[in-house]
Amino acid sequence: MSQLNIKPVTGNIGAEIEDIDLSAGVDGTARDDLVQALWAHQVLFFHDQEIDIERQKQITKIFGPLQRLPYVEPISDEPFVIGVHKKATDRKVAVFGGNWHSDFSFLEHPPAGSLLSAVEVPEVGGDTVWSNQITAYETLPDDLKAVVDGRDAIHVGKPHGVKFAPKGNQRSTVKMVRGDPEADRETFHPAVRAHPETGRKALFVNPVYTSRLDGMSEAESAPILDRLFWHATRPEFSCRHRWRAGDLVVWDNRTTLHFAVNDYDGFDRLLYRTTFSDDQPPHS
């Protein structure tokens, strides 16, 4: 039985882990308990953690090997760490992750999950929302289940490529590669993927990166994908986190979507992000 003090935050997704000091290190039993808690709750929240970047990298390795993300500039001398920073002077700009998505699903091996540690947060706003894609799949209408079961979805690195490049001057708070034709390469992943640890099935389509369904054109896929995206992000599948300095959050990228709320112009917000891999392509 787990010795962790686990407090669910909604009926469907997310849990706070109380009375644990991650800066002191985590022993073997607690490590296993944390991993199992993540698979069970999909998002874990830790408050009042005093950790530096090196410690965050060590905590990340509890859940899987560190993974370096392409197309996004890391912080200086830390190739596995991204500074998610919006300054008070950054007004009317896009924020990193400011649409519903799972991370980098257009890669052959998408990230297994990520961690964010909060260094500076606004007085109000700047929340992050996660949605449970296991529940989304389990509650899909029968006609949509019939479409996605056994079918691949096609993912493309739209914001970084040429074909789907954002229109106009897209200013962002994080430096990203744009206009790379390699990002237009189509990657096929099951629209319903089985979790490699639990076997539970989750919807795996992405409002940012999924361009179409296998066997269909983009135009034919569009109305189906619109219904899937709407269903996948229903409020009752979701939890919303109000950040405090010292928070650490870890989530399972294989079974969730998330959304960074951009409602804090005029305030500084700085979080450090690390990512872990399972070295496995998605499978149905």
ABEGO torsion letter per residue (X at the ends): XBABBBBBABAABEBBBBGBBAAAEBBAAAAAAAAAAAAAAGBBBBBGBBBBAAAAAAAAAAAEBBBBBBGBBBBBGBAABBBBBBBAABBGBBBBGABBBBBGAABABBBABBBBBBABBBABEGBBBBBBAAAAAAABBAAAAAAABGBBBBBBBAAABAAABBBEBBBBABBBBBGBAAAABBBBBBABBBBAAAGBBBBBBBAAABABBBGBBAAAAAAAAAAAAAAAABAAABBBBBBBBGBBBBBBAAABBBBBBBAABGBBBBBBBBBBBAGBBBBX
